[in-house]
Amino acid sequence: MTLNNPMQPYTDAEADARIAIHDAIADAHHAKYSDGDAVSAMGAKGPGNPLHHDLYALSTKLIVGTRVMTAASGDVGYTGVGFTPKAVMALAAIQNGLCVSWGLCDGTPTYRAVGYESATPNYQAGSYLLDLWTSGSDRQAAIVKTLDVDGFTLTWAKTNTPTGTAQLYFLCFR
């Protein structure tokens, strides 16, 4: 594989190759030099240096929350991620009920949500990140409005009179 110029954008596969190269070089330098010497040998820290230690590291952050199902429709910000996520995996469940939902978002308007309410599994593509049905047509559903500097914003839509409190788990990917 030929890697692009370090100052040019490159694909995820090229970034993975750079990470592997970086790890090998960094390990060798850290084994041979003190930390300060290793940093100097690796070049200046920052986005201009493709060998910078933390620049392309895959990182994740799990944040948890709740959604009171009687809450009105609207935007809710979820923070504490520590970076702008490129993708979010969401899991939700309503305690003492047969309602769960999970979904994925890669930052585009395409979401994948799977829900289970009572004995009726429901798969939806391209609609909601989470879709929580409590009974009949009572539900709360969320789309990702924005991926933000320290988390993301969901737009929740309430239909009819859902009840309970959903436990929310979001795994965010850098």
Summary of the structure (lengths in Angstrom):
residues: 174
radius of gyration: 21.0
end to end distance: 24.0
largest distance: 65.7
contacts: 502
relative contact order: 0.19
helix: 17%
strand: 45%
